Amino acid sequence: MKEIIGVIGAGTMGAGIAQVAAQAGHKVVLSDTNPEQLLRAEQQIKKSIDKLVEKGKFSAESGQEILQNLQFSTQLSEHSQASLVIEAIVENLGIKHQVFQQLEQVVGPTCVLASNTSSLSIASIGACLQDASRFMGIHFFNPATLMPLVEVIPGVATSDENTQRIEQLITSWYKTVVVCKDTPGFIVNRVARPFYGEALRIYEEGLADFATIDWAMTTIGGFKMGPFTLMDYIGNDINYTVTETVFAAFYYDPRFKPSFTQKRHMEAGFLGRKSGRGFYDYKEDSTAPAPTEDHNLGRQIFERILVLLINEAADAVFMQVASPEAVDLAMTKGVNYPKGLLAWADELGAVWVLERLETLFAEYGEDRYRPNPLLRRKAREQSKFIL
Ligand SMILES: NC(=O)c1ccc[n+]([C@@H]2O[C@H](COP(=O)([O-])OP(=O)(O)OC[C@H]3O[C@@H](n4cnc5c(N)ncnc54)[C@H](O)[C@@H]3O)[C@@H](O)[C@H]2O)c1
């Protein structure tokens, strides 16, 4: 059924989310307090739709219809008829509260309200509402038009009925939906931490340089991008901030400890591709450093990062953040991992994974390597995560 969807914030995420909803056939109102930003979003969406028409994804008439279904406004009151409003404004709790309190006065009683927040808790945003049972997280990935995954996050106050309704609705937008608990980093931003953190740690210990670690993860591991290439792509400022936020939100659990190397790169302005230099140099005349293609070393690097990723995936299941299937879907569809981490663990065997973690834990004596109890159980029972 076609609905009226509201999106607040016409920045990177909001413009993409509005386009996704319009492409699914809904009428969409995209609002922003900044009229220039609205204009930029309108131009960006038009350009993107034109390209899709050119590529034959839609007919010219459908493209036209999608654009006609999009309305741009500086007024929050324009969301009065919406059945769902997704907020994608600046990541600031106070400002989000102001917007949601005003919005609640504008919309009808059955309208679902949602935030695209990456790092604030759903409970803390929803607490400002009179009816928090209609509030949840709907977390798209950047770019929202291309990334298939959406995490739907009910808060403690959210009704099951509303969660199910939104799960169905977003699935009908040609997205892969995973439902997860309101815990820091949700699924992807939590489970993916060791991909960056352990790669940085391996570098800091002097075991290998950036290029060799990236080579190991792509060539031996089958990942599309190595950790350092990916951090440069995401931006060291953004990636570091996510790590720091998740670390603090987990009451400083050492598993999520940020890295000085990344912090120093950020402080030096080595942000990645966008600043011309990150872990690698992106200036035109620069040449990419060659990796040391030592297979034994590469295997050691890949296995160390992989077992930590599997341990984190097991923890998300152990702590009931999401089902094993949802965790695997999230990592393959949200960050393009070549395999679901838990399916990977099943393939290698929980005993194999546990042995490697126990070796690391014994060697370092650090909590970041402590094996998860669910992994221990799977190893003991010789059973699988994915049934
Ligand atoms: N950028 C990402 O990769 C990404 C990914 C997933 C989730 N998120 C989350 O999505 C949200 C938006 O992030 P973004 O990167 O699109 O931000 P952005 O800075 O690109 O855009 C934010 C927009 O909100 C507008 N805005 C600010 N205050 C407003 C208000 N009171 N009312 C209406 N509009 C207002 C700004 O004018 C701006 O256009 C954040 O909560 C962020 O955590 C971001």
PDBQT file of the ligand as one rigid body, heavy atoms in Angstrom, charges set to zero:
ROOT
HETATM    1  N1  LIG A 401      26.595   9.781   7.170  1.00  0.00    +0.000 N 
HETATM    2  C1  LIG A 401      26.535   8.486   7.421  1.00  0.00    +0.000 C 
HETATM    3  O1  LIG A 401      27.326   7.691   6.901  1.00  0.00    +0.000 OA
HETATM    4  C2  LIG A 401      25.442   7.954   8.322  1.00  0.00    +0.000 A 
HETATM    5  C3  LIG A 401      25.113   6.585   8.237  1.00  0.00    +0.000 A 
HETATM    6  C4  LIG A 401      24.065   6.099   9.025  1.00  0.00    +0.000 A 
HETATM    7  C5  LIG A 401      23.412   6.947   9.898  1.00  0.00    +0.000 A 
HETATM    8  N2  LIG A 401      23.777   8.281   9.973  1.00  0.00    +0.000 N 
HETATM    9  C6  LIG A 401      22.999   9.147  10.893  1.00  0.00    +0.000 C 
HETATM   10  O2  LIG A 401      22.076   9.889  10.092  1.00  0.00    +0.000 OA
HETATM   11  C7  LIG A 401      21.873  11.182  10.669  1.00  0.00    +0.000 C 
HETATM   12  C8  LIG A 401      22.195  12.246   9.643  1.00  0.00    +0.000 C 
HETATM   13  O3  LIG A 401      23.517  12.119   9.217  1.00  0.00    +0.000 OA
HETATM   14  P1  LIG A 401      24.049  12.790   7.850  1.00  0.00    +0.000 P 
HETATM   15  O4  LIG A 401      25.414  12.275   7.640  1.00  0.00    +0.000 OA
HETATM   16  O5  LIG A 401      23.024  12.644   6.781  1.00  0.00    +0.000 OA
HETATM   17  O6  LIG A 401      24.118  14.328   8.295  1.00  0.00    +0.000 OA
HETATM   18  P2  LIG A 401      24.275  15.623   7.380  1.00  0.00    +0.000 P 
HETATM   19  O7  LIG A 401      25.051  16.593   8.175  1.00  0.00    +0.000 OA
HETATM   20  O8  LIG A 401      24.724  15.277   5.995  1.00  0.00    +0.000 OA
HETATM   21  O9  LIG A 401      22.768  16.178   7.243  1.00  0.00    +0.000 OA
HETATM   22  C9  LIG A 401      22.011  16.632   8.329  1.00  0.00    +0.000 C 
HETATM   23  C10 LIG A 401      20.935  17.551   7.780  1.00  0.00    +0.000 C 
HETATM   24  O10 LIG A 401      20.035  17.883   8.841  1.00  0.00    +0.000 OA
HETATM   25  C11 LIG A 401      19.683  19.240   8.710  1.00  0.00    +0.000 C 
HETATM   26  N3  LIG A 401      19.212  19.722  10.010  1.00  0.00    +0.000 N 
HETATM   27  C12 LIG A 401      19.973  19.993  11.095  1.00  0.00    +0.000 A 
HETATM   28  N4  LIG A 401      19.160  20.371  12.115  1.00  0.00    +0.000 NA
HETATM   29  C13 LIG A 401      17.891  20.306  11.647  1.00  0.00    +0.000 A 
HETATM   30  C14 LIG A 401      16.621  20.557  12.224  1.00  0.00    +0.000 A 
HETATM   31  N5  LIG A 401      16.513  20.959  13.498  1.00  0.00    +0.000 N 
HETATM   32  N6  LIG A 401      15.518  20.361  11.467  1.00  0.00    +0.000 NA
HETATM   33  C15 LIG A 401      15.614  19.960  10.175  1.00  0.00    +0.000 A 
HETATM   34  N7  LIG A 401      16.810  19.722   9.574  1.00  0.00    +0.000 NA
HETATM   35  C16 LIG A 401      17.925  19.881  10.321  1.00  0.00    +0.000 A 
HETATM   36  C17 LIG A 401      20.909  19.946   8.206  1.00  0.00    +0.000 C 
HETATM   37  O11 LIG A 401      20.580  21.146   7.537  1.00  0.00    +0.000 OA
HETATM   38  C18 LIG A 401      21.477  18.880   7.230  1.00  0.00    +0.000 C 
HETATM   39  O12 LIG A 401      20.985  19.090   5.923  1.00  0.00    +0.000 OA
HETATM   40  C19 LIG A 401      22.720  11.226  11.923  1.00  0.00    +0.000 C 
HETATM   41  O13 LIG A 401      21.921  10.859  13.021  1.00  0.00    +0.000 OA
HETATM   42  C20 LIG A 401      23.788  10.164  11.663  1.00  0.00    +0.000 C 
HETATM   43  O14 LIG A 401      24.274   9.593  12.847  1.00  0.00    +0.000 OA
HETATM   44  C21 LIG A 401      24.771   8.787   9.194  1.00  0.00    +0.000 A 
ENDROOT
TORSDOF 0
